[in-house]
Amino acid sequence: MKSINDICFVVQSRLNSERLPKKMIKPFNNTTLLDIALQKLVAATSIPNNQVYLSVHEDELISIGSKYPINIFKRSYESANCDNGISTLFEWWNRLPYKYVILISACNPLLRVDTINQFVNAYLENDFGGMFGVVEKHNYFWDSIGNMLNVWPEGQDLLNTKAVAPTYEAAHCLYASKMDSIGKGRWVGTWTEKNDPALFTVHAIEAFDIDFEWQFAVAEQLHRLDSAQSLIS
């Protein structure tokens, strides 16, 4: 079992996204994606505010982060423009005095506070080095040369997805890792040992990710409906 004092909580952001530039500060239901993410972290009862870090380079993002009772990690230009090499991308790995890190994506505005709390508590209560948010899928899957990846359910002669054993797809919204693993070029577990990373199931709607303009527009509508019905914790 881990101590909450050994974990830092990071939101990392930049403005030079190639597919949807400046999406973090683009108006979204009278706020921004970054504001939504930070508000949820501040509201999460499992997370001490003084252990939350916003890792950003640009002044516009620093300005948003400064509105909240959290820390700002001034990200370098190299980190903000890096697309590979995790020790550069996550350059805070040996600069923040923590053993573990939980990274929360700001690109998932439908992610609920309750889910964040549950993820944190699940990581605290286990010995997992890494933990990865995933979406459970009940469907049939094939590889690139047509081999079926699922085991055909015994006694089934129809494509009944309810009978299929679940598979899991990366949710890309919640991640947990040992800090020193990042320095060794590994992120979120060893990927060779069972339960490293451990899988944490997230509802598919919460994992709705924004990379393109159409996704931004759809997420804005869903978020408006979700908020109106008080479904976001």
N, C-alpha and C positions, 0 to 999 in steps of 0.2 A: 504494500500500500504506500502511495506517495503522499508527500506533504504539499498542501496548496502553496506553501511558502517557497517551494522549489520550482514553481511553474510561472513562466511569463506568458502573457497573452498578446499576440501580435496581429495587427491589421497592416497589411503592406499594400501600398498603392503607388501609382504613377499616372502621368497624363498622356504618355506617348503610345497608348495602345494603338496598334496598327489597324485593327478592324473597326474600332469605334473610338477615335481619339477623344480625350478629355471626358470620357463617360462618367468618371467619378465626380465631376463637378457640373455636369449637364443637368439642368432643371428636371426634377423627377417628383411629381406630385407636390410641388411647392417646397421641396427640399432637395437633397442629393443622395446618391447611393452611399457616399462616404458618411454623411450625417446619420443615415439610417443604421449603418453598421455600428458606428460608435455609440449611438443612443442605446442600442441593444446590449452592447457590452457593459455600459455603465449601469443598465438596469438589471443585468444578470446577477442574481444573488450569490452565485457560486464563485464570482470573480472579484477579487479586491481591485478597486480602481487604480491603486498605486502600482499594480503589477501589469497594467495594460500599456502597450506601446504602439504608437502609430509610426510606422516606418515609411517615410516619404522624403522626397528631395525637393519638389517644387514648392514655391512660396504659397501658391493658392491652396495646396493641400495642408501645409503647415498652419495656415490661417484657420481652416476648418477644425483641425485637431485642437487648436488652442482654445476653442470654446468649451472643451470638456475636461473633467478632472482626471486626465491621463497624462502619460509621458509622450514626448515626441523624440523619436530616434531620427536624427538627420542622416538620411540615406545619401550615399555618394552618387555622383553622376554615373559612374561606371555601373553601380548596382541598378540604378533606375533604367539603364539602357541595356541590361544583360538579359539574354534569353536562355542561357544555359550556364552551367557551372554554379552549383547551389551555394558554395562557400562565398561566391561573389554576390549572387542574388540575395542570399540571406546573410549579409555580412555582419549582422548583429550576433551571430552564433557564439562568438568568443568575446563579445563586448558587453553583454548583459549577464549579470551574476546569477544565473539560474541553471538548473540541471536539465529542465525540460521546457518545451515550448508548445503552446497550442496556437495554431494559426487559423484565423477566421477570415474567410473571403468576404470582401465588400461587394462582390458581383452577384450576390444572392439575396435580394431584398425581401424575399418571402420566408427566409429562414427565421424560425421563431426563437424567442428568448428561452422558452422551456426546453427546446431541443439543444440549445447551447449549454444550458445547465446540466442536462442529462449527459451530454458528451463529456463535459468536465468531470462530473461525478463518476462516470464509468472509467475514465482514465485514472482518476485518483484511486479507485478501489481495486485496481489490478496491477500486475507487474509487467504489463505490456510496455515494450520500448516505444513502439509506434502504434498509432490508431488512425484509421482512415474512414471518413464518412462515405457511405455507399447507398445506392438505391437498389432495393430488391426487385428482381425481374422474374416474372413467370411467363416465359415465352420460349420459342425454339430458336436455336442459334447454330450457324454453320461457320466453318473456317473458310479461308480464301480459296480452297480447292474443293469445296463442297462436302467435306466430312462433317457430320452432325456432331455438335459438341455436347448436347444433352444426352442423357441416358433415356431411351424410350420407355415410358412408364409401362410396367407390366399390366397386361390385360386391356390396354388401350389401343383402339384401332382408328381413332380420330384425332385430329389436332386439337385436343382439349388442353388449353394452357393451364387450367386449374389443376391438372394432374401432374404437371411438370415440376420437378424439383427446382427450387429457385437458383438463379445465378445472380451475381451482384456486379453493378456498374459503379465506377467511381463517381461520387457526387460533386467533388471539387468545391466543397464549401467548408469542411472542418478537417483539420489535420493535427496530429500530435506526434512529437518526436523528441528523442534525446538531443540535447544541444551538441554533444561531442560527435554524434553520428554525422551531423552536417559537415563538420570539419574533415571527416573521412570520406566525404562524397556520397553519403547515404542520407536519404530523407524519408521520414516516416517508416522506420523499421529496417530490418535486414532484407526482407523480401525472399528469404531462403528458409526461414523457420516458420512453423505453424504459429498463427496468431501474432506474427510480427511482420506486417502490421495486423492488429486486430481490426475487425470490421464493425462499424457502428452504423446501423440502418437509419436512414433519413427518408422522410416522405418525399416522393418524387416532386411535388409542387414546391417544397422548400428548397430543393436543389436546382430550381429553375435558374439557369445561368445566363448572364448577359454578355454576349460577344459582338452582336450585330445590331443594327438599327431596329430591325423588326422585333428582335427579342426585347430591346429596351421598351418599345411601344407596348408589347404584350405584357411585360412585367409591370409596367406602370398601371395598366388597366386592372390586372390581377391584384396588385397591391392596394389599389383604391377600393376594390370590392372587399378584400380581406380586412382592411382597416375599418371600413364602414360596418362590417359585421362583428367587429371586436374579436376577430379570430387570431390576431397577432398578439402574443403575450407581451 
